[in-house]
């Protein structure tokens, strides 16, 4: 770890020495950490690892760890369910500036792949759908804060209608450091028809859509991240397997922090607009830890029935979770939960709705007071015609 610390500090010092190279705010913070730690080390006083390193080697399942935020509209004139006002968005960003480290989404993905550390309380910011109000109301705030962020866009929708960004705006924003990634060509329900068609036929149709969107973004922006945010957060096991085979990273809309054991083809994001815009409740989510689930009895989120016949069992691998205090919630209300050694289970008596729903489970950390491990189990149920509502 010390070698990695010195290597990165050396690289940043070299970067700083070149007058034409810009050092970011996060990198300056890193250099300041290096100076302080190095000075204390010379005096024999430093026993505390730097903030970006893992502070408790006994709990490696929580490193790397990050919360990914999801926004859509930043406006008071758009659908309330997916909107946050500019004033509330500013309050979110001010809180992040004071209490967290905002990192690029690519840094989070790369850390998850490599198992390398992220700054403590790391947060990545994302938007879905490419609305013009992101540029009008969010971009100035994010630029002023020095925050990196990613927008998942539908190429066929860009420049169509007054609510969408234009390609000229997208290109200009990219030149200012904004990252753009794939949200399918046209924001389709990817699971529509999955239950009524041959799986091979259905999968080819939706995958052709993804590939066309990726190619379109590559042609316009000269970038090919192979990141896909599922429209409406809907996916199934067949789709995640296709992403994995093709080397894509997938992002959902179920909640939870991300960590070493997170599914790279179904990474959770915390919705932070509409009913989830309340900063008081968002603070707990921002401080959450990725629950290290190693096995689930229900790996398939797409459900053929609206009734869960058997309990859903989740096995975790951690000596830092107070598993005896695990709680699971559905529609904001606690549901029956039981614990057996390193496995807990929940039962759901009410019928699942057509569309999207989820159960969130949390358990307190032993070593980090006030922080909770968080895991979300999403459910997707089609209507009688095999389609999903908006």
C-alpha positions in Angstrom: 0.0 0.0 0.0 2.8 2.4 0.8 4.4 1.7 -2.6 1.1 2.6 -4.3 0.8 5.7 -2.2 4.3 6.9 -3.1 3.9 5.9 -6.7 0.7 7.9 -7.1 2.1 10.9 -5.2 5.3 10.8 -7.4 3.1 10.8 -10.5 1.1 13.8 -9.3 4.2 15.7 -8.3 5.5 15.2 -11.8 2.2 16.3 -13.3 2.2 19.4 -11.2 5.7 20.3 -12.3 4.6 20.5 -15.9 3.1 24.0 -16.3 0.8 22.9 -19.2 -0.8 20.1 -17.2 -3.8 20.8 -15.0 -4.0 19.1 -11.6 -7.5 18.6 -10.4 -8.9 19.5 -7.0 -9.0 15.8 -5.9 -5.3 15.5 -6.9 -4.4 18.6 -4.9 -6.1 17.0 -1.9 -4.1 13.9 -2.5 -0.8 15.9 -2.7 -1.7 17.7 0.5 -2.4 14.3 2.2 1.0 13.1 0.9 2.8 16.1 2.3 1.2 15.7 5.7 1.7 12.0 5.9 5.3 12.2 4.6 6.2 14.8 7.2 4.7 12.9 10.1 6.4 9.7 8.9 9.8 11.5 9.0 9.0 12.5 12.6 8.0 8.9 13.4 4.5 10.2 14.4 2.3 8.8 11.6 0.4 5.6 12.4 -2.8 6.5 10.5 -3.1 5.5 6.9 -4.1 8.2 4.3 -7.8 8.8 3.9 -8.0 7.1 0.5 -6.5 3.9 1.8 -8.3 1.0 3.6 -8.4 1.9 7.3 -9.3 -1.5 8.5 -7.6 -4.4 6.8 -10.0 -6.9 8.5 -12.9 -5.7 6.4 -11.6 -5.9 2.9 -15.1 -6.5 1.5 -15.9 -2.9 1.9 -13.0 -1.6 -0.3 -13.5 -0.1 -2.8 -16.8 1.5 -1.8 -18.8 4.2 -3.4 -22.4 5.6 -3.7 -23.6 6.4 -7.2 -26.3 9.0 -7.4 -29.0 9.1 -10.1 -30.7 12.2 -11.3 -33.0 12.9 -14.3 -34.4 16.5 -14.4 -33.1 19.5 -12.5 -36.1 21.8 -12.8 -39.4 22.8 -11.2 -41.3 22.5 -14.4 -40.8 18.8 -15.2 -42.5 15.6 -13.8 -42.1 15.7 -10.0 -41.3 11.9 -9.7 -38.0 12.4 -11.6 -37.2 16.0 -10.8 -35.2 17.9 -8.3 -35.4 21.7 -8.0 -32.2 23.7 -8.8 -32.2 24.9 -5.1 -32.4 21.4 -3.7 -29.8 20.2 -6.2 -27.4 22.9 -5.1 -28.0 21.8 -1.5 -27.1 18.2 -2.4 -23.9 19.4 -4.1 -22.9 21.7 -1.2 -23.3 18.7 1.2 -21.2 16.5 -1.1 -18.5 19.2 -1.2 -18.4 19.5 2.6 -18.6 15.8 3.5 -17.7 13.5 0.6 -15.3 13.1 -2.3 -16.9 13.2 -5.7 -15.0 11.0 -8.2 -15.6 10.2 -11.9 -17.8 7.2 -12.6 -14.9 5.7 -14.5 -12.7 5.8 -11.4 -15.4 3.8 -9.5 -15.7 1.2 -12.2 -11.9 0.8 -12.6 -11.5 0.5 -8.8 -14.2 -2.2 -8.7 -12.5 -4.1 -11.4 -9.0 -3.9 -9.9 -10.0 -4.0 -6.2 -8.1 -0.8 -5.6 -9.0 1.8 -3.0 -11.3 4.8 -3.5 -11.4 7.8 -1.2 -13.5 7.4 1.9 -17.1 8.3 1.3 -16.6 8.4 -2.5 -19.6 9.5 -4.6 -20.2 9.4 -8.4 -22.9 11.6 -10.0 -25.0 10.4 -12.9 -28.0 11.6 -14.9 -30.2 9.6 -17.2 -31.9 10.8 -20.5 -29.9 13.9 -21.6 -32.4 16.6 -20.7 -31.5 20.2 -21.6 -32.3 21.4 -18.0 -29.1 19.5 -16.9 -27.1 22.0 -18.9 -29.2 24.9 -17.8 -29.5 24.2 -14.1 -27.1 21.5 -13.0 -24.0 22.0 -15.2 -23.1 25.5 -13.8 -23.3 24.1 -10.2 -21.3 21.1 -11.0 -18.7 23.1 -12.9 -18.4 25.6 -10.0 -17.9 22.7 -7.6 -15.3 21.0 -9.8 -17.4 17.8 -9.9 -17.1 15.2 -12.6 -20.4 13.6 -13.8 -21.8 11.3 -16.4 -25.0 11.6 -18.5 -26.5 8.4 -20.0 -28.1 9.4 -23.3 -30.5 8.0 -26.0 -28.8 9.0 -29.3 -32.1 9.0 -31.2 -33.6 11.4 -28.8 -30.8 14.0 -28.7 -31.8 17.2 -30.5 -35.4 16.0 -30.8 -37.8 18.4 -29.0 -37.0 21.3 -26.8 -36.5 19.3 -23.6 -33.5 17.4 -25.0 -29.8 18.4 -25.3 -28.6 18.9 -28.9 -25.5 17.3 -30.2 -23.8 20.6 -30.3 -24.5 21.0 -26.6 -23.4 17.5 -25.9 -20.1 18.0 -27.7 -19.5 21.3 -25.9 -20.2 19.7 -22.5 -17.9 16.8 -23.3 -15.1 19.4 -24.1 -15.7 20.7 -20.5 -15.2 17.3 -19.0 -18.7 15.8 -19.0 -18.9 12.1 -19.7 -21.6 10.6 -22.0 -22.6 7.0 -22.1 -25.2 4.6 -23.5 -28.9 4.5 -22.4 -30.1 2.6 -25.5 -31.1 4.3 -28.7 -34.6 5.4 -27.7 -35.2 4.6 -24.1 -37.1 1.3 -24.7 -38.4 -1.0 -22.1 -35.7 -3.7 -22.6 -37.8 -6.5 -21.1 -40.9 -5.8 -23.2 -41.9 -8.9 -25.1 -39.3 -11.0 -23.3 -42.0 -13.3 -21.8 -43.8 -13.7 -25.1 -41.0 -14.2 -27.5 -38.2 -16.7 -28.0 -35.4 -15.6 -25.7 -32.8 -15.6 -28.6 -35.1 -13.4 -30.7 -35.9 -11.0 -27.9 -32.2 -10.7 -26.8 -31.0 -10.0 -30.3 -33.5 -7.2 -30.8 -32.6 -5.3 -27.6 -28.9 -6.0 -28.0 -28.9 -4.6 -31.6 -30.4 -1.5 -30.1 -27.6 -1.2 -27.5 -24.9 -1.8 -30.1 -26.4 0.9 -32.4 -26.5 3.4 -29.6 -22.9 2.7 -28.7 -21.8 3.1 -32.3 -23.7 6.4 -32.6 -22.1 7.8 -29.5 -18.7 6.7 -30.8 -19.2 8.4 -34.1 -20.4 11.6 -32.5 -18.1 11.8 -29.5 -15.2 9.5 -30.3 -15.7 7.5 -27.1 -16.7 3.9 -26.4 -17.0 3.3 -22.7 -19.3 0.3 -23.0 -21.4 1.5 -20.1 -25.1 0.9 -20.2 -27.7 2.4 -17.9 -30.9 0.2 -18.2 -33.9 2.4 -19.1 -36.3 2.3 -16.2 -33.7 0.2 -14.4 -35.2 -3.0 -15.9 -33.0 -6.0 -16.7 -32.9 -9.8 -16.2 -30.2 -12.5 -15.9 -30.0 -13.1 -19.7 -29.4 -9.4 -20.3 -26.6 -9.1 -17.7 -25.0 -12.2 -19.1 -25.0 -10.6 -22.6 -23.4 -7.4 -21.1 -20.7 -9.5 -19.4 -19.9 -11.4 -22.5 -19.5 -8.2 -24.5 -17.5 -6.4 -21.9 -20.1 -3.9 -20.8 -20.8 -2.4 -17.4 -24.5 -2.2 -16.5 -26.2 0.3 -14.2 -29.6 -0.1 -12.6 -32.0 2.0 -10.6 -32.2 -0.1 -7.5 -30.4 1.4 -4.5 -27.3 0.5 -2.6 -23.6 1.3 -2.5 -21.1 -0.5 -4.8 -18.2 -2.6 -3.7 -15.9 -5.5 -4.6 -18.7 -8.1 -4.7 -21.2 -5.9 -6.7 -22.5 -7.3 -9.9 -20.7 -5.2 -12.6 -23.5 -5.8 -15.0 -26.2 -4.5 -12.5 -24.5 -1.8 -10.4 -27.0 -0.1 -8.1 -27.5 3.7 -8.0 -29.3 5.8 -5.4 -32.2 7.8 -7.0 -31.8 11.3 -5.6 -34.7 13.2 -7.2 -38.5 13.2 -6.7 -39.5 11.5 -3.5 -35.8 10.7 -2.8 -34.6 14.3 -3.0 -34.8 14.8 0.8 -31.3 15.6 1.9 -31.9 14.4 5.5 -32.6 10.8 4.3 -30.1 11.0 1.4 -27.3 11.5 3.9 -27.6 7.9 5.2 -27.5 6.5 1.7 -24.4 8.5 0.8 -22.7 7.1 3.9 -23.8 3.5 3.1 -21.5 0.5 2.6 -21.9 -2.1 -0.1 -23.3 -5.2 1.6 -21.0 -8.1 0.7 -23.6 -10.6 -0.6 -21.9 -13.8 -1.9 -25.0 -15.8 -2.7 -28.7 -15.2 -3.3 -31.6 -17.6 -3.6 -33.2 -15.3 -6.1 -30.7 -14.1 -8.7 -33.4 -13.4 -11.4 -35.1 -10.0 -10.8 -37.6 -10.6 -13.6 -40.6 -12.4 -12.0 -43.2 -14.4 -13.8 -45.5 -14.4 -10.8 -46.6 -11.5 -8.6 -46.2 -13.8 -5.6 -42.9 -14.7 -3.9 -43.6 -18.3 -2.7 -40.4 -18.8 -0.9 -38.3 -16.6 1.4 -35.4 -14.8 -0.3 -32.1 -15.8 1.3 -28.9 -13.7 1.1 -25.6 -15.0 2.3 -23.0 -12.4 3.3 -19.2 -12.6 3.9 -18.1 -10.0 6.5 -17.0 -9.8 10.1 -18.0 -6.1 10.2 -21.8 -6.5 9.8 -24.0 -6.6 12.8 -26.2 -9.1 11.1 -28.4 -9.6 14.2 -29.7 -6.1 13.5 -30.4 -6.6 9.8 -33.7 -5.1 8.6 -35.5 -5.3 5.3 -38.1 -2.9 3.9 -40.7 -3.0 1.2 -42.5 0.2 0.2 -40.9 1.9 3.2 -42.2 -0.6 5.7 -40.3 -3.3 7.6 -41.0 -6.9 6.5 -40.3 -10.2 8.4 -36.6 -11.0 8.4 -34.7 -13.9 10.0 -31.0 -14.6 10.5 -29.1 -17.9 10.5 -25.4 -17.6 11.0 -24.1 -15.6 7.9 -27.4 -15.8 6.0 -30.5 -13.8 6.4 -33.9 -14.2 4.8 -37.0 -12.0 4.2 -40.5 -12.9 3.2 -43.0 -10.8 1.3 -46.6 -11.4 1.9 -48.1 -8.8 -0.4 -48.3 -9.2 -4.1 -45.7 -7.6 -6.3 -47.1 -4.8 -8.5 -46.9 -4.8 -12.3 -43.8 -2.9 -13.1 -40.9 -2.2 -10.8 -40.4 -2.7 -7.0 -37.7 -3.6 -4.6 -36.8 -4.7 -1.1 -34.0 -2.8 0.6 -32.0 -4.5 3.4 -29.6 -2.8 5.8 -27.4 -3.8 8.7 -25.1 -1.6 10.8 -21.3 -1.6 10.6 -19.5 -2.7 13.7 -16.4 -0.6 13.1 -17.9 2.5 11.5 -20.5 4.0 13.8 -23.5 5.4 12.0 -22.8 3.7 8.7 -25.0 0.9 7.3 -24.4 -1.9 4.8 -27.1 -1.7 2.1 -28.4 -4.1 -0.4 -31.4 -3.9 -2.8 -33.3 -6.7 -4.4 -35.3 -5.5 -7.4 -38.4 -7.1 -8.9 -39.7 -6.6 -12.4 -43.2 -7.9 -13.4 -44.8 -7.6 -16.9 -48.4 -7.1 -17.6 -50.6 -9.7 -19.2 -49.3 -8.7 -22.7 -45.7 -9.0 -21.6 -45.0 -5.3 -21.4 -43.9 -2.9 -18.7 -45.5 0.5 -17.7 -43.5 3.7 -17.7 
